[in-house]
C-alpha cells in the first residue's frame, strides 16, 4: 500500500481498511504459527500497513480538530 493512496480516503474508509488489514494480519499470524506460511515477510508487511493506516487516521483526526 502506498501512503498517498491511503491519504485520499476518508476516515470512515480508513477504519474499514484497518479492520480488514487487522483481520488479514491475524490470519497470517495463525498460518505462520501452524507452519502453513513459508516466510514471515507478509506478516511484516501487514503489520507495517496497520501502523501506516493508524498514523494517517490520527493525522486526519488532528487536522479536523484544529480546523
N, C-alpha and C positions, 0 to 999 in steps of 0.2 A: 504494500500500500504506500502511496505517495502522500506526503503531508499536504501538498497543495490540493489534491483531490478531496482529502478529508475536510480541509478547511472550508470548502464550498458548501458543505452540508449543514443543515440546521441542527440545533441541539437535540431535538427530538429524534432526528435520523441518526445522529451520533449515538444516542442512548440505545437505539435498536441495534446498531452496528456493534456497540460494545457488548451487548448481551450475546449476540451471535458469535463474536470473537471469543468471548469468555467460555461459551459452551464448547466451541471448537478446541480451545486450549485444554479444557478438562478432558475431552475425548482423546486428544493427543497424549496427555499425561498418562491416561489409562492404557493406551496402546503401548507406550514406552515401558510402562511397568510390567505389562504382561509379555513383553518381548515381541509384539507384533510390528513395532515401528523400528526399522533398521538403524536410523540415525536420529539424533536429538535436534537436528537443525530446524525442523518445522516447529518444535516446541519453543525453541528460542525465538523464532520469527513471530509466533503468535503472542508470546509474552511482550515483545517489543511493540507489536501493533496495539496491544491493550494499553500499554503505557503512553503511546502516541495519542490514541483516541482520548484517554483520560486527560492528558495535558491540553489538548485542543478544546475539550469541553470546559475545562477550568478557565482557559483563556477567554472563551466566548462568554462565559458567565460573568467574568470580571469586567470585560468591556461593556457588557449590557448594564451592569450595576453602576458603572461610572458615568454613563450617558444620561 
